[in-house]
């Protein structure tokens, strides 16, 4: 097997074709077009058979040449089906075009395989990557199907191209560029040279042109936004010219070196290389700039040079202060460069994202709320990038990175308002506006270069827009300020009136609640006691047994009423704590008496559960300090804590102890109850929190449902805090809980009575 550079390049191109195929399959965001797979595989089969034809292995060169011809038919069929499905199907009868191709291919293959009129003989040039074929008159029969395929597919593509606009039309254009770069050289090498010049030694170059086709198709299937074909062709031509000129320089220098006195010594070679490097570098720097400029002026930017227009634009907006003038400059350059007249610009207030300025041209009325909604979600949804309608429409459902409903809403909004592009306007990291651009009259897609131009225009404009908005604000500062002061003053007055009305209603409600709830309950309790006393005084001895039963029920009524009164008191106390309406009448209070009174009141509950209540009086009980507290509220604290300990204890009892330091009296309630989980301790004292059901992991603690409002400890914590004290809780599940409260000691000097009524900065209260 003999190879030269062409053979190696053929193998490399085959590998590259497969790499591009896998890139499209794995990285394209569009639905896989299996006809594309068929095309790439057929091109590689044709290239590989051409390779073995010029370097025969396994089979003779003549058989490989027949395989080359058959795989060329396969290329025609695969391209036909690809053209039918790419970029999408249209309502044009495809069978009219494919059937003639297939009908000519079948007899051509039979003729090729069974006669010697197509290939009369093949000679492989030993030691080279070249085989030479002698073609017969039947070669015309071979080329007829491929020529028909080129003709019919060209007609079909032309008809199909009239059905496309924008993005799909750009995809089709890239296909045509790739097809021309591949098939035109192949037609010349494989058809024209053999027929008119009887030259077949150039077959080996055909596969080299396949890479242009596979690259252009892969590009059109992976990319969302394309480069301008005109720009690509122009830059490619510029590169070709520069390379050609450099080659001529190299040949000229070599000619001089060989014919004008240079020898073959190392010194002469080094002198040659240094002189050539200097001349090559200088000429290349000069030529690259000149050729690129000439191509841009003559071919790419034959009418308008975007760079020149952009430079003029940046200088122009730098001198403008009025927002309308800056906006009109933006509209003008967009129209000049892109030929789009439909355009709108919306700017928001940087503090509240409300539309502050808008200017539209050839756009129907758009709701400010719609624009504000888009601007609000833009940074988190689109990462401040340009949004093109065609891109959104071509994203598969499973690759949408935002909520599908939001994706559809953006597309619907753009279609309804004839918007093709949405471009964010930013100031630093802050999104301050949105530029909307419509469609061209011919509905051509926005190219990647044009998209970059738009971004550059807006980047240059953002500072001018911000400056213009600031200029308008300064001009209207006094009027805006006075208007805002008037509005704020009215709002403040309204809030003060509402606040005063709310406070009045709250006070009335608390007073009514206290009267309407406690008074009936108290009356019921007193009457129950009076009935009990009257029956005791008037009952006969024979009715004592009946009275015992009746007394039991009356006792239940009294207990229930007492419980209801306690609940009402807690509700009212919690309401006052929540509304900062609690007022304390603080006086010296005997702590020991308060505790003993609480024990007497709860002894019956403790006896019902066989619990012991132990009060460890201090040794100095006669001279023990007095607490500085509201007597009724302090008694409420002690009652609630003792009641809580009894409620959550099933066996054992409750120990109460006293201690003091220079400032505080410490009262500790220790029980042997079920305890409190550690993760619940920080929730104690919050409103409506109840330890109404839990059990430890070892299941040693039974399920507890004691009931209650969840306000007892909330009131305790609030009252202790209101007295300037503090409360500490320690607990272990299954072993019990210890509550320790600290209450200030009553001293001889005058104490400030704490008033929790509404005080402080009225304006701060309004803002709450």
C-alpha positions as MATLAB code, in Angstrom:
seq = 'XXXXXXXXXXXXXXXXXXXXXXXXXXXXXXXXXXXXXXXXXXXXXXXXXXXXXXXXXXXXXXXXXXXXXXXXXXXXXXXXXXXXXXXXXXXXXXXXXXXXXXXXXXXXXXXXXXXXXXXXXXXXXXXXXXXXXXXXXXXXXXXXXXXXXXXXXXXXXXXXXXXXXXXXXXXXXXXXXXXXXXXXXXXXXXXXXXXXXXXXXXXXXXXXXXXXXXXXXXXXXXXXXXXXXXXXXXXXXXXXXXXXXXXXXXXXXXXXXXXXXXXXXXXXXXXXXXXXXXXXXXXXXXXXXXXXXXXXXXXXXXXXXXXXXXXXXXXXXXXXXXXXXXXXXXXXXXXXXXXXXXXXXXXXXXXXXXXXXXXXXXXXXXXXXXXXXXXXXXXXXXXXXXXXXXXXXXXXXXXXXXXXXXXXXXXXXXXXXXXXXXXXXXXXXXXXXXXXXXXXXXXXXXXXXXXXXXXXXXXXXXXXXXXXXXXXXXXXXXXXXXXXXXXXXXXXXXXXXXXXXXXXXXXXXXXXXXXXXXXXXXXXXXXXXXXXXXXXXXXXXXXXXXXXXXXXXXXXXXXXXXXXXXXXXXXXXXXXXXXXXXXXXXXXXXXXXXXXXXXXXXXXXXXXXXXXXXXXXXXXXXXXXXXXXXXXXXXXXXXXXXXXXXXXXXXXXXXXXXXXXXXXXXXXXXXXXXXXXXXXXXXXXXXXXXXXXXXXXXXXXXXXXXXXXXXXXXXXXXXXXXXXXXXXXXXXXXXXXXXXXXXXXXXXXXXXXXXXXXXXXXXXXXXX';
ca = [
       0.000    0.000    0.000;
       1.585    3.268   -1.146;
       0.427    6.568    0.365;
       1.252   10.205   -0.140;
      -0.170   13.329    1.466;
      -3.473   12.950   -0.428;
      -4.000    9.464    0.978;
      -3.379   10.593    4.526;
      -5.672   13.579    4.073;
      -8.414   11.275    2.765;
      -8.236    9.117    5.891;
      -8.164   12.180    8.146;
     -11.223   13.645    6.415;
     -13.128   10.358    6.827;
     -12.405   10.462   10.556;
     -13.390   14.138   10.771;
     -16.672   13.384    9.014;
     -17.544   10.807   11.658;
     -16.540   13.222   14.445;
     -18.854   15.863   12.999;
     -21.624   13.265   12.748;
     -21.331   12.391   16.450;
     -21.120   16.085   17.353;
     -24.444   16.708   15.618;
     -26.054   13.668   17.251;
     -24.945   14.578   20.772;
     -24.805   18.385   20.795;
     -27.505   19.550   18.410;
     -30.518   21.040   20.247;
     -32.748   20.083   17.342;
     -34.474   16.790   16.599;
     -32.103   14.269   15.017;
     -32.377   14.080   11.223;
     -31.495   10.483   10.369;
     -31.182   11.387    6.681;
     -28.109   13.396    7.740;
     -26.580   10.226    9.201;
     -27.262    8.475    5.870;
     -25.542   11.331    3.986;
     -22.371   11.297    6.113;
     -22.104    7.490    5.992;
     -22.527    7.468    2.186;
     -19.891   10.210    1.756;
     -17.440    8.253    3.901;
     -18.146    5.003    2.017;
     -17.489    6.801   -1.256;
     -14.307    8.398    0.146;
     -13.069    5.077    1.539;
     -13.704    3.215   -1.722;
     -11.863    6.011   -3.586;
      -8.988    5.577   -1.159;
      -8.744    1.815   -1.845;
      -9.091    2.447   -5.589;
      -5.924    4.563   -5.534;
      -4.176    2.210   -3.106;
      -5.669   -1.222   -3.842;
      -6.051   -3.734   -1.009;
      -8.243   -6.813   -0.642;
      -9.699   -6.281   -4.135;
      -8.446   -5.123   -7.496;
      -8.431   -1.449   -8.448;
     -11.095   -2.114  -11.100;
     -13.524   -3.616   -8.557;
     -12.856   -0.734   -6.173;
     -13.653    1.729   -8.968;
     -17.009    0.042   -9.550;
     -17.667    0.345   -5.802;
     -16.781    4.038   -6.094;
     -19.420    4.480   -8.799;
     -22.086    2.577   -6.814;
     -21.393    4.580   -3.602;
     -21.698    7.773   -5.657;
     -25.275    6.664   -6.446;
     -25.764    6.099   -2.731;
     -24.599    9.684   -2.124;
     -27.173   10.970   -4.614;
     -30.045    9.045   -2.967;
     -29.005   10.037    0.571;
     -28.757   13.692   -0.444;
     -32.185   13.468   -2.060;
     -33.803   12.262    1.171;
     -31.828   14.795    3.213;
     -33.032   17.637    0.991;
     -36.571   16.307    1.434;
     -36.388   16.445    5.260;
     -33.991   19.385    5.835;
     -34.583   21.814    7.425;
     -38.226   20.641    7.468;
     -40.697   19.082    5.072;
     -42.864   21.196    2.795;
     -45.980   20.462    0.780;
     -44.209   19.764   -2.534;
     -44.599   16.267   -4.138;
     -41.164   14.750   -3.627;
     -41.855   11.508   -5.487;
     -41.817   13.374   -8.815;
     -38.143   14.140   -8.253;
     -36.849   10.962   -6.600;
     -38.500    8.354   -8.864;
     -36.652    9.412  -12.088;
     -33.356    9.268  -10.184;
     -34.003    5.762   -8.830;
     -35.297    4.506  -12.188;
     -32.051    5.539  -13.905;
     -29.762    4.299  -11.118;
     -30.978    0.666  -11.232;
     -30.218   -0.023  -14.940;
     -26.971    1.954  -14.657;
     -25.752   -0.344  -11.858;
     -26.709   -3.436  -13.894;
     -24.922   -2.001  -16.943;
     -21.837   -1.151  -14.834;
     -21.543   -4.585  -13.225;
     -22.268   -6.720  -16.298;
     -20.436   -4.964  -19.130;
     -16.988   -3.555  -19.849;
     -18.316   -0.486  -21.667;
     -18.022    1.779  -18.602;
     -14.590    0.700  -17.356;
     -12.343   -0.757  -20.016;
      -9.395   -1.186  -17.672;
      -7.556    0.182  -14.625;
      -3.819    0.567  -14.093;
      -2.355    1.234  -10.647;
       0.912    3.186  -10.749;
       3.160    1.214   -8.426;
       4.709    3.122   -5.511;
       2.171    5.959   -5.753;
      -1.302    6.778   -4.509;
      -2.674    6.865   -8.050;
      -4.714    4.608  -10.302;
      -5.584    5.429  -13.931;
      -8.781    4.149  -15.549;
      -9.567    3.735  -19.245;
     -13.203    4.744  -19.703;
     -15.501    3.471  -22.451;
     -18.518    5.017  -24.128;
     -20.716    3.557  -21.357;
     -19.262    6.119  -18.936;
     -22.058    8.394  -20.126;
     -24.558    5.835  -18.851;
     -22.878    5.932  -15.425;
     -23.043    9.717  -15.033;
     -26.681   10.106  -16.194;
     -28.285    9.245  -12.743;
     -25.952   11.602  -10.843;
     -26.470   14.431  -13.333;
     -30.241   13.912  -13.092;
     -29.943   13.918   -9.286;
     -28.095   17.240   -9.352;
     -30.624   18.719  -11.758;
     -33.821   17.511  -10.033;
     -32.555   18.257   -6.527;
     -31.533   21.767   -7.592;
     -35.062   22.386   -8.932;
     -36.615   20.913   -5.778;
     -34.349   23.047   -3.557;
     -35.238   26.176   -5.491;
     -38.964   25.514   -5.064;
     -38.471   24.598   -1.429;
     -36.441   27.737   -0.657;
     -39.404   29.936   -1.637;
     -41.394   28.404    1.252;
     -38.867   29.345    3.949;
     -38.183   32.550    5.819;
     -35.619   33.551    8.391;
     -33.884   30.791   10.304;
     -34.837   27.836    8.087;
     -33.875   29.765    4.971;
     -30.460   30.445    6.501;
     -30.071   26.706    7.204;
     -30.865   25.925    3.577;
     -28.345   28.516    2.399;
     -25.603   26.834    4.415;
     -26.557   23.504    2.846;
     -26.251   25.039   -0.628;
     -22.823   26.501    0.164;
     -21.568   23.102    1.356;
     -23.122   21.295   -1.601;
     -21.538   23.692   -4.114;
     -18.099   23.430   -2.475;
     -18.284   19.625   -2.657;
     -20.172   18.795   -5.867;
     -18.748   21.431   -8.234;
     -15.140   20.176   -7.871;
     -16.332   16.546   -7.979;
     -18.270   17.152  -11.221;
     -15.171   18.738  -12.773;
     -12.780   15.999  -11.588;
     -15.032   12.959  -12.032;
     -17.134   13.918  -15.080;
     -15.687   16.747  -17.188;
     -11.994   15.764  -17.126;
     -12.612   12.065  -17.967;
     -15.096   12.874  -20.771;
     -13.395   15.829  -22.472;
      -9.706   15.335  -21.534;
      -9.636   11.586  -20.869;
      -7.965   12.320  -17.503;
      -8.882    9.985  -14.628;
      -5.818   10.361  -12.435;
      -7.507   13.154  -10.472;
     -10.163   10.903   -8.880;
      -8.090   10.778   -5.698;
      -8.752   14.473   -4.992;
     -12.550   14.123   -4.902;
     -12.925   13.050   -1.212;
     -10.984   16.109   -0.069;
     -13.959   18.318   -0.941;
     -16.452   16.323    1.122;
     -15.298   18.004    4.331;
     -16.765   21.328    3.156;
     -20.187   19.748    2.871;
     -20.156   17.949    6.232;
     -18.812   21.013    8.061;
     -21.438   23.387    6.644;
     -24.304   20.960    7.359;
     -23.072   20.253   10.903;
     -22.772   23.995   11.508;
     -26.346   24.629   10.323;
     -27.724   21.845   12.541;
     -25.853   22.762   15.748;
     -25.915   26.556   15.690;
     -28.893   28.721   16.564;
     -27.497   31.908   15.097;
     -25.377   31.842   11.925;
     -22.489   33.829   10.553;
     -23.264   35.792    7.419;
     -22.434   33.625    4.396;
     -21.260   36.666    2.484;
     -18.823   37.485    5.264;
     -17.532   33.895    5.453;
     -16.975   33.727    1.692;
     -15.259   37.115    1.681;
     -12.916   36.256    4.544;
     -12.142   32.868    2.963;
     -11.291   34.582   -0.323;
      -9.102   37.085    1.533;
      -7.246   34.226    3.228;
      -6.788   32.527   -0.146;
      -5.348   35.693   -1.701;
      -2.930   36.274    1.159;
      -1.798   32.637    1.036;
      -1.318   32.805   -2.739;
       0.750   35.998   -2.516;
       2.902   34.499    0.240;
       3.455   31.401   -1.885;
       4.606   33.566   -4.803;
       6.993   35.393   -2.471;
       8.407   32.056   -1.324;
       8.883   30.840   -4.910;
      10.512   34.120   -5.927;
      12.906   34.004   -3.016;
      13.772   30.377   -3.759;
      14.477   31.247   -7.393;
      16.825   34.043   -6.349;
      18.514   31.750   -3.839;
      19.148   29.037   -6.413;
      20.273   31.244   -9.307;
      22.178   34.218   -7.890;
      25.172   33.066   -5.945;
      23.887   31.414   -2.773;
      25.580   28.140   -1.984;
      24.468   25.161    0.030;
      26.537   25.831    3.139;
      24.936   26.253    6.566;
      25.891   29.942    6.595;
      24.219   30.607    3.261;
      21.130   28.693    4.396;
      20.855   30.752    7.606;
      21.246   34.017    5.656;
      18.492   32.854    3.291;
      16.142   31.931    6.150;
      16.661   35.225    8.019;
      16.121   37.359    4.921;
      13.064   35.342    3.909;
      11.564   35.539    7.422;
      11.940   39.332    7.495;
      10.480   39.808    4.024;
       7.668   37.301    4.694;
       6.708   38.958    8.005;
       6.693   42.479    6.603;
       4.737   41.519    3.504;
       2.279   39.401    5.462;
       1.536   42.208    7.947;
       0.996   44.653    5.108;
      -0.892   42.273    2.806;
      -3.253   40.900    5.453;
      -4.504   44.360    6.350;
      -4.728   45.600    2.780;
      -6.447   42.510    1.362;
      -8.901   42.267    4.259;
      -9.774   45.953    3.907;
     -10.203   45.601    0.141;
     -12.458   42.523    0.466;
     -14.592   44.230    3.125;
     -14.973   47.367    1.022;
     -15.577   45.686   -2.336;
     -17.529   42.570   -1.341;
     -18.616   42.297    2.301;
     -19.420   45.922    3.129;
     -19.918   47.194   -0.369;
     -22.661   49.600    0.721;
     -22.305   50.225    4.448;
     -19.315   49.511    6.705;
     -20.625   48.563   10.195;
     -17.379   49.579   11.904;
     -17.444   53.049   10.379;
     -21.123   53.493   11.223;
     -20.554   52.256   14.790;
     -17.657   54.677   15.337;
     -19.757   57.555   14.028;
     -22.618   56.492   16.283;
     -20.491   56.411   19.450;
     -19.161   59.886   18.728;
     -22.667   61.188   18.013;
     -24.419   59.927   21.160;
     -21.553   61.200   23.293;
     -22.741   64.744   22.560;
     -26.465   64.169   23.184;
     -28.231   64.868   26.468;
     -31.929   64.507   25.683;
     -33.255   60.973   25.965;
     -35.304   61.371   22.790;
     -32.209   62.331   20.764;
     -30.247   59.331   22.066;
     -33.156   56.997   21.279;
     -33.538   58.349   17.750;
     -29.802   57.788   17.154;
     -30.210   54.150   18.193;
     -33.225   53.727   15.925;
     -31.357   55.318   13.035;
     -28.269   53.067   13.187;
     -30.404   49.918   13.569;
     -32.386   50.912   10.476;
     -29.214   51.741    8.562;
     -27.315   48.536    9.391;
     -30.147   46.001    9.540;
     -32.839   47.633    7.403;
     -35.397   47.244   10.190;
     -37.824   50.068   10.917;
     -39.946   48.311   13.553;
     -38.239   49.064   16.841;
     -39.088   50.019   20.418;
     -37.069   51.028   23.464;
     -38.267   50.830   27.066;
     -36.364   52.102   30.102;
     -37.242   51.512   33.756;
     -36.752   53.478   36.924;
     -33.715   51.866   38.576;
     -35.345   51.898   42.006;
     -38.700   50.220   41.356;
     -38.476   48.616   37.848;
     -41.420   50.700   36.581;
     -41.349   51.915   32.962;
     -40.018   55.460   33.064;
     -39.513   56.125   29.353;
     -40.529   54.455   26.106;
     -40.213   55.237   22.423;
     -41.628   52.974   19.708;
     -41.682   53.063   15.930;
     -44.095   50.995   13.831;
     -45.118   48.956   16.881;
     -48.688   48.727   18.132;
     -49.420   49.760   21.708;
     -47.719   47.397   24.194;
     -48.778   47.281   27.829;
     -46.181   48.647   30.243;
     -47.085   45.815   32.617;
     -46.062   43.245   29.987;
     -42.677   44.915   29.540;
     -42.158   45.298   33.292;
     -42.970   41.610   33.768;
     -40.417   40.575   31.125;
     -37.722   42.856   32.580;
     -38.388   41.500   36.075;
     -37.812   37.860   35.110;
     -35.094   38.498   32.527;
     -31.889   38.308   34.693;
     -32.855   34.999   36.341;
     -34.444   33.476   33.222;
     -32.295   34.541   30.257;
     -29.022   35.578   31.994;
     -29.106   38.968   30.273;
     -28.532   37.485   26.806;
     -30.103   38.415   23.473;
     -33.340   36.542   22.750;
     -34.195   35.726   19.131;
     -37.655   34.400   18.312;
     -36.341   31.777   15.883;
     -34.071   30.360   18.586;
     -36.903   30.061   21.097;
     -39.111   28.312   18.556;
     -36.425   25.762   17.654;
     -35.613   24.632   21.202;
     -36.975   21.101   21.816;
     -39.456   20.717   24.662;
     -37.081   18.575   26.726;
     -34.296   21.180   26.548;
     -36.241   24.243   27.671;
     -34.444   25.678   30.727;
     -37.342   27.866   31.884;
     -40.912   26.997   32.798;
     -42.730   25.784   29.632;
     -45.648   28.180   30.202;
     -43.238   31.108   30.489;
     -41.433   29.941   27.348;
     -44.730   29.884   25.425;
     -45.765   33.297   26.804;
     -42.543   34.930   25.570;
     -42.972   33.379   22.103;
     -46.633   34.449   21.962;
     -45.734   37.981   23.059;
     -43.043   38.312   20.373;
     -45.236   36.891   17.604;
     -48.258   38.987   18.541;
     -46.203   42.192   18.477;
     -44.103   41.203   15.410;
     -40.876   41.232   17.411;
     -37.918   39.154   16.220;
     -35.306   40.173   18.817;
     -35.339   41.224   22.476;
     -32.104   42.800   23.718;
     -31.477   43.714   27.387;
     -30.093   47.141   28.258;
     -27.863   46.983   31.321;
     -26.059   49.427   33.558;
     -23.383   47.396   35.292;
     -25.159   44.333   36.697;
     -28.535   46.103   36.735;
     -31.058   45.558   33.926;
     -32.533   48.982   33.155;
     -34.436   48.433   29.926;
     -35.285   46.447   26.839;
     -34.828   47.027   23.109;
     -37.341   45.368   20.772;
     -36.549   44.877   17.104;
     -39.000   43.690   14.474;
     -38.491   41.736   11.254;
     -36.789   42.699    8.013;
     -39.034   43.179    5.057;
     -37.648   39.979    3.500;
     -37.712   38.182    6.903;
     -34.004   37.278    6.696;
     -32.476   35.971    9.932;
     -30.239   38.093   12.112;
     -26.682   36.824   11.695;
     -24.173   36.346   14.492;
     -22.184   39.394   13.354;
     -25.323   41.537   13.338;
     -26.236   40.313   16.820;
     -22.801   41.372   18.080;
     -23.208   44.768   16.397;
     -26.516   45.256   18.218;
     -24.935   44.375   21.553;
     -22.046   46.775   20.898;
     -24.533   49.526   20.024;
     -26.444   48.997   23.268;
     -23.281   48.722   25.360;
     -22.193   52.067   23.954;
     -25.693   53.473   24.462;
     -26.309   52.357   28.058;
     -24.166   55.133   29.539;
     -25.755   57.746   27.270;
     -29.249   56.510   28.168;
     -28.502   56.598   31.905;
     -27.016   60.074   31.541;
     -30.070   61.294   29.634;
     -32.461   59.865   32.226;
     -30.477   61.566   34.988;
     -30.559   64.823   33.028;
     -34.364   64.612   32.769;
     -34.604   63.865   36.484;
     -32.501   66.907   37.357;
     -34.615   69.153   35.118;
     -37.804   67.959   36.784;
     -36.394   67.527   40.275;
     -38.383   70.260   42.080;
     -41.731   69.289   40.594;
     -41.154   65.596   41.218;
     -39.964   66.226   44.762;
     -42.933   68.406   45.660;
     -45.332   65.923   44.141;
     -43.765   63.043   46.057;
     -43.864   65.059   49.301;
     -47.557   65.785   48.810;
     -48.337   62.164   48.032;
     -46.273   60.883   50.969;
     -47.879   63.387   53.321;
     -51.370   62.298   52.325;
     -50.431   58.645   52.653;
     -48.897   59.300   56.063;
     -51.966   61.141   57.266;
     -54.179   58.307   56.055;
     -52.019   55.737   57.843;
     -52.087   57.737   61.093;
     -55.869   57.942   60.942;
     -56.127   54.233   60.244;
     -53.712   53.466   63.067;
     -55.630   55.592   65.579;
     -58.889   53.970   64.499;
     -57.329   50.506   64.832;
     -56.059   51.318   68.339;
     -59.455   52.607   69.393;
     -61.199   49.504   68.041;
     -58.655   47.274   69.736;
     -59.197   48.915   73.120;
     -62.956   48.696   72.713;
     -62.735   45.066   71.658;
     -60.596   44.075   74.649;
     -62.941   45.846   77.087;
     -66.018   44.283   75.505;
     -64.361   40.867   75.445;
     -63.453   41.111   79.114;
     -66.978   42.136   80.091;
     -68.962   39.909   77.731;
     -66.975   36.738   78.424;
     -65.984   36.945   82.066;
     -69.196   38.375   83.485;
     -71.521   35.536   82.352;
     -69.014   32.912   83.428;
     -68.663   34.494   86.868;
     -72.437   34.678   87.251;
     -72.735   30.964   86.413;
     -70.055   30.065   88.951;
     -71.655   32.146   91.753;
     -75.107   30.714   91.065;
     -73.721   27.177   91.106;
     -72.185   27.862   94.523;
     -75.435   29.441   95.789;
     -77.427   26.395   94.642;
     -74.994   24.116   96.458;
     -75.267   26.187   99.685;
     -79.082   26.411   99.513;
     -79.463   22.674   99.005;
     -77.179   21.959  101.957;
     -79.321   24.177  104.198;
     -82.690   22.807  103.084;
     -82.109   19.172  102.322;
     -83.584   16.373  104.442;
     -81.359   13.735  105.901;
     -83.092   11.107  103.784;
     -82.016   12.910  100.616;
     -78.332   13.148  101.493;
     -77.404   10.387   99.048;
     -79.239   12.129   96.208;
     -77.606   15.418   97.133;
     -74.132   13.825   96.936;
     -74.769   12.962   93.315;
     -76.150   16.423   92.607;
     -73.223   18.043   94.417;
     -70.829   16.115   92.185;
     -72.404   17.614   89.077;
     -72.474   21.110   90.559;
     -68.826   20.698   91.443;
     -68.068   19.788   87.835;
     -69.918   22.901   86.676;
     -67.885   25.094   89.031;
     -64.600   23.532   87.895;
     -65.502   23.919   84.221;
     -66.479   27.543   84.735;
     -63.210   28.170   86.596;
     -61.296   26.663   83.704;
     -63.189   28.804   81.199;
     -62.458   31.942   83.201;
     -58.769   31.007   83.246;
     -58.823   30.528   79.458;
     -60.543   33.908   79.008;
     -57.960   35.563   81.248;
     -55.156   33.996   79.221;
     -56.708   35.093   75.951;
     -57.094   38.647   77.206;
     -53.587   38.670   78.662;
     -52.112   37.332   75.412;
     -54.061   39.945   73.416;
     -52.657   42.716   75.593;
     -49.148   41.282   75.318;
     -49.428   41.011   71.525;
     -50.799   44.543   71.181;
     -48.315   46.069   73.653;
     -51.279   47.156   75.835;
     -50.296   45.443   79.074;
     -50.093   47.777   82.055;
     -48.512   46.593   85.325;
     -49.304   47.945   88.771;
     -46.070   46.907   90.457;
     -45.848   46.725   94.236;
     -43.896   44.594   96.762;
     -45.339   41.043   96.604;
     -44.875   38.173   99.104;
     -43.543   35.347   96.943;
     -44.020   32.609   99.563;
     -47.691   33.513  100.054;
     -48.262   33.510   96.301;
     -46.737   30.049   95.987;
     -48.761   28.653   98.912;
     -51.939   30.112   97.398;
     -51.147   28.428   94.089;
     -50.521   25.098   95.829;
     -53.878   25.294   97.612;
     -55.621   26.025   94.334;
     -54.054   23.029   92.551;
     -53.985   20.501   95.406;
     -57.142   18.806   94.219;
     -55.712   18.313   90.702;
     -52.519   16.878   92.199;
     -54.433   14.509   94.485;
     -56.490   13.247   91.542;
     -53.221   12.088   89.897;
     -51.595   10.948   93.207;
     -48.847   13.553   92.832;
     -46.860   15.160   95.652;
     -46.341   18.927   95.696;
     -43.320   19.822   97.790;
     -42.504   23.439   98.630;
     -38.975   23.869   99.945;
     -39.292   27.074  101.913;
     -36.076   28.976  102.493;
     -34.660   29.094  106.022;
     -35.179   32.827  106.153;
     -38.821   32.641  105.107;
     -39.798   35.411  107.531;
     -37.246   37.829  106.123;
     -37.221   36.549  102.533;
     -37.164   39.469  100.038;
     -40.354   40.658   98.421;
     -40.763   40.694   94.648;
     -41.390   43.921   92.777;
     -44.352   42.829   90.644;
     -47.974   43.229   89.751;
     -49.599   41.006   92.373;
     -52.352   39.599   90.132;
     -50.004   39.026   87.184;
     -47.373   37.425   89.425;
     -49.989   35.061   90.837;
     -50.956   34.243   87.244;
     -47.339   33.336   86.453;
     -47.048   31.002   89.449;
     -50.453   29.390   88.814;
     -49.646   28.717   85.154;
     -46.254   27.144   85.865;
     -47.631   24.909   88.643;
     -50.606   23.933   86.504;
     -48.273   23.120   83.591;
     -46.078   20.889   85.780;
     -49.077   18.938   87.119;
     -50.614   18.600   83.642;
     -47.520   16.910   82.161;
     -46.684   14.687   85.148;
     -48.280   11.262   85.616;
     -46.290    9.988   88.616;
     -43.938   11.448   91.168;
     -44.589   15.091   91.912;
     -43.559   18.718   91.729;
     -40.833   20.416   93.802;
     -40.863   24.196   94.275;
     -37.791   25.991   95.585;
     -36.752   29.598   96.173;
     -33.439   31.412   95.950;
     -32.245   34.972   95.526;
     -29.279   37.178   94.809;
     -28.855   40.933   95.138;
     -31.229   41.757   92.278;
     -33.551   38.834   91.596;
     -35.703   36.206   93.275;
     -35.396   32.808   91.558;
     -38.369   30.413   91.703;
     -37.838   26.867   90.374;
     -40.610   24.366   89.466;
     -39.195   20.851   89.030;
     -41.433   17.989   87.950;
     -40.966   14.292   87.200;
     -43.109   14.428   84.056;
     -42.623   13.295   80.511;
     -40.133   16.041   79.651;
     -39.703   18.112   76.515;
     -37.667   17.095   73.435;
     -34.571   19.239   72.886;
     -35.747   20.292   69.428;
     -38.943   21.716   70.993;
     -37.336   23.816   73.745;
     -36.767   26.844   71.517;
     -40.478   26.853   70.615;
     -41.656   27.211   74.210;
     -43.253   30.563   74.872;
     -44.458   31.007   71.298;
     -48.100   31.677   70.712;
     -50.401   28.631   70.427;
     -47.519   26.167   70.765;
     -48.623   22.975   72.533;
     -46.760   19.825   73.414;
     -49.924   17.917   72.651;
     -48.415   14.761   71.240;
     -44.990   13.222   71.149;
     -43.179   10.146   72.336;
     -39.496    9.354   72.695;
     -37.673    6.955   70.429;
     -37.572    4.195   73.030;
     -41.375    4.443   73.379;
     -41.043    4.681   77.155;
     -43.134    7.845   77.172;
     -46.771    7.433   76.315;
     -48.678    9.629   73.903;
     -49.917   12.768   75.657;
     -52.947   14.856   74.681;
     -53.503   17.309   77.543;
     -55.449   19.853   75.497;
     -55.303   23.581   76.192;
     -55.056   26.715   74.104;
     -51.315   26.888   73.793;
     -51.355   30.317   75.464;
     -50.318   29.440   79.047;
     -46.564   29.498   78.537;
     -46.878   32.343   76.023;
     -48.498   34.443   78.788;
     -45.898   33.294   81.343;
     -42.963   34.216   79.127;
     -44.567   37.557   78.225;
     -45.397   38.459   81.851;
     -41.932   37.504   83.119;
     -40.346   39.633   80.400;
     -42.743   42.494   81.154;
     -41.579   42.427   84.794;
     -37.981   42.748   83.668;
     -37.218   39.146   84.550;
     -36.145   36.084   82.632;
     -37.088   32.424   82.366;
     -34.904   29.355   81.931;
     -36.033   25.846   80.931;
     -34.153   22.565   81.299;
     -35.722   19.260   80.347;
     -35.008   15.633   79.505;
     -37.545   13.359   77.862;
     -38.814   10.759   80.317;
     -37.209   12.395   83.370;
     -38.922   15.745   83.793;
     -38.694   19.498   83.314;
     -37.332   22.379   85.374;
     -38.676   25.942   84.931;
     -36.751   28.745   86.688;
     -38.094   32.300   86.637;
     -36.292   35.406   87.877;
     -38.292   38.377   89.211;
     -36.714   41.670   90.373;
     -36.537   42.246   94.141;
     -38.571   45.129   95.617;
     -36.235   47.846   96.948;
     -36.780   50.944   98.986;
     -35.978   53.379   96.219;
     -38.636   54.512   93.755;
     -39.017   52.053   90.864;
     -40.145   52.941   87.361;
     -43.379   51.172   86.626;
     -43.152   49.485   83.219;
     -45.814   50.685   80.788;
     -46.230   48.561   77.689;
     -48.711   50.883   76.031;
     -48.026   52.139   72.475;
     -44.973   54.377   72.678;
     -41.910   55.210   70.606;
     -41.454   56.702   67.170;
     -44.886   56.985   65.586;
     -43.418   56.919   62.066;
     -41.603   53.649   62.815;
     -44.878   52.123   64.048;
     -46.596   53.149   60.835;
     -44.018   51.306   58.748;
     -44.538   48.026   60.636;
];
